[in-house]
Amino acid sequence: MNDRLDGGFGDIDNLSILILLEQMSPDERKKAMEDLKKEDLVAFEEFCQDYSEELKKLELLY
């Protein structure tokens, strides 16, 4: 998998990020979330608020 969630093609929307996270292993998910947080803290916080239930199911939020 590429280092970037978007594969280097630019911005992707939150729903696409969620779909990608669902396809990743637990370790890949954690790394992707860490990368998103480092890249844009505001977007990360909004993403976590908007998709909190889905992220809990993926064991990324508690």
C-alpha positions, -999 to 999 in steps of 0.1 A, spaced: 0 0 0 12 35 -7 24 57 21 -5 81 14 -41 72 19 -50 89 -14 -24 70 -33 -7 103 -42 -37 116 -63 -47 144 -40 -75 149 -15 -101 122 -9 -133 126 10 -141 114 45 -163 85 34 -135 73 11 -111 74 40 -135 53 61 -139 27 33 -101 25 30 -97 21 68 -122 -8 67 -100 -26 42 -68 -22 63 -53 -44 90 -56 -30 125 -19 -19 124 -24 -1 91 -55 16 104 -37 30 134 -8 42 113 -32 58 88 -50 76 116 -17 88 131 -7 102 96 -40 119 92 -37 135 126 -2 148 118 -12 161 84 -43 181 94 -54 181 131 -86 200 124 -97 176 96 -87 147 118 -109 159 147 -138 166 124 -135 132 108 -135 115 143 -166 135 153 -185 128 120 -176 91 120 -173 83 157 -196 52 156 -178 37 126 -144 44 141 -155 27 174 -164 -4 154 -130 -4 138 -115 0 173 -100 33 165 -120 53 190 -132 43 225 
